[in-house]
C-alpha cells in the first residue's frame, strides 16, 4: 500500500515537472489552473483507491441523471 502511494505521488510529480514549466513560461494561466485541478483530482482519487477507500465510479454519477443536462448525452435517455 505504501509503495502504491509513493508510486502515484512520484508519477504526479513527474507529470507536473514535465507539463507545468511550458504552461508557466507561455503564461497560459487558465490552462495551468485547469491542468493542476485535474491532476490534483486524479491523484486524490488514485490515492483514495490505493488506501482501499470505497470510491464510486464517476460514470455511475453521470448515468444516474444527477447532472442537470445529463439527459441530452446519456445512453439511457429516452429517444426524441
C-alpha positions as a Markdown table, in Angstrom:
| # | Residue | x | y | z |
|---|---|---|---|---|
| 1 | Unk | 0.0 | 0.0 | 0.0 |
| 2 | Unk | 2.8 | 2.4 | 0.8 |
| 3 | Unk | 4.6 | 1.6 | -2.4 |
| 4 | Unk | 1.3 | 2.4 | -4.3 |
| 5 | Unk | 1.1 | 5.8 | -2.6 |
| 6 | Unk | 4.7 | 6.6 | -3.3 |
| 7 | Unk | 4.3 | 5.5 | -7.0 |
| 8 | Unk | 1.2 | 7.7 | -7.5 |
| 9 | Unk | 2.9 | 10.7 | -5.9 |
| 10 | Unk | 6.0 | 10.1 | -8.0 |
| 11 | Unk | 4.0 | 9.8 | -11.2 |
| 12 | Unk | 2.1 | 13.0 | -10.3 |
| 13 | Unk | 5.3 | 14.9 | -9.6 |
| 14 | Unk | 6.9 | 13.7 | -12.8 |
| 15 | Unk | 3.8 | 14.7 | -14.9 |
| 16 | Unk | 3.8 | 18.1 | -13.2 |
| 17 | Unk | 7.5 | 18.5 | -13.7 |
| 18 | Unk | 7.2 | 17.9 | -17.4 |
| 19 | Unk | 3.9 | 19.8 | -18.1 |
| 20 | Unk | 3.9 | 22.8 | -15.8 |
| 21 | Unk | 7.0 | 24.8 | -16.9 |
| 22 | Unk | 5.9 | 25.2 | -20.5 |
| 23 | Unk | 2.5 | 26.4 | -19.4 |
| 24 | Unk | 4.0 | 28.8 | -16.9 |
| 25 | Unk | 6.6 | 30.1 | -19.5 |
| 26 | Unk | 3.9 | 30.8 | -22.1 |
| 27 | Unk | 1.7 | 32.5 | -19.5 |
| 28 | Unk | -1.2 | 30.1 | -20.1 |
| 29 | Unk | -2.7 | 30.7 | -16.6 |
| 30 | Unk | -6.1 | 29.3 | -17.3 |
| 31 | Unk | -4.8 | 26.1 | -18.8 |
| 32 | Unk | -2.3 | 25.8 | -15.9 |
| 33 | Unk | -5.2 | 26.2 | -13.4 |
| 34 | Unk | -7.3 | 23.6 | -15.2 |
| 35 | Unk | -4.3 | 21.2 | -15.5 |
| 36 | Unk | -3.5 | 21.5 | -11.8 |
| 37 | Unk | -7.1 | 20.9 | -10.8 |
| 38 | Unk | -7.4 | 17.8 | -12.9 |
| 39 | Unk | -4.1 | 16.5 | -11.8 |
| 40 | Unk | -5.0 | 17.0 | -8.1 |
| 41 | Unk | -8.4 | 15.4 | -8.6 |
| 42 | Unk | -6.9 | 12.4 | -10.4 |
| 43 | Unk | -4.2 | 12.0 | -7.7 |
| 44 | Unk | -6.8 | 12.3 | -4.9 |
| 45 | Unk | -9.0 | 9.6 | -6.5 |
| 46 | Unk | -6.0 | 7.3 | -7.2 |
| 47 | Unk | -4.7 | 7.7 | -3.6 |
| 48 | Unk | -8.1 | 7.0 | -2.2 |
| 49 | Unk | -8.2 | 3.8 | -4.2 |
| 50 | Unk | -4.7 | 3.0 | -3.1 |
| 51 | Unk | -5.6 | 3.1 | 0.5 |
| 52 | Unk | -8.6 | 1.0 | -0.2 |
| 53 | Unk | -11.4 | 3.6 | 0.3 |
| 54 | Unk | -14.7 | 2.8 | -1.4 |
| 55 | Unk | -14.8 | 5.4 | -4.3 |
| 56 | Unk | -17.7 | 5.0 | -6.6 |
| 57 | Unk | -17.2 | 5.4 | -10.4 |
| 58 | Unk | -17.9 | 8.9 | -11.7 |
| 59 | Unk | -19.6 | 7.2 | -14.7 |
| 60 | Unk | -22.3 | 5.9 | -12.3 |
| 61 | Unk | -23.0 | 9.5 | -11.2 |
| 62 | Unk | -23.3 | 10.7 | -14.8 |
| 63 | Unk | -25.6 | 7.8 | -15.9 |
| 64 | Unk | -27.8 | 8.2 | -12.8 |
| 65 | Unk | -29.1 | 11.5 | -14.1 |
| 66 | Unk | -27.9 | 13.7 | -11.2 |
| 67 | Unk | -26.3 | 16.2 | -13.6 |
| 68 | Unk | -28.6 | 19.0 | -14.8 |
| 69 | Unk | -28.1 | 18.3 | -18.5 |
| 70 | Unk | -27.0 | 14.7 | -18.5 |
| 71 | Unk | -30.2 | 13.6 | -20.2 |
| 72 | Unk | -29.0 | 15.0 | -23.5 |
| 73 | Unk | -26.0 | 12.8 | -23.8 |
| 74 | Unk | -26.9 | 9.8 | -21.6 |
| 75 | Unk | -27.2 | 6.4 | -23.3 |
| 76 | Unk | -30.3 | 5.9 | -21.1 |
| 77 | Unk | -32.1 | 9.0 | -22.4 |
| 78 | Unk | -35.5 | 8.4 | -23.9 |
| 79 | Unk | -35.5 | 8.6 | -27.7 |
| 80 | Unk | -36.6 | 12.0 | -29.1 |
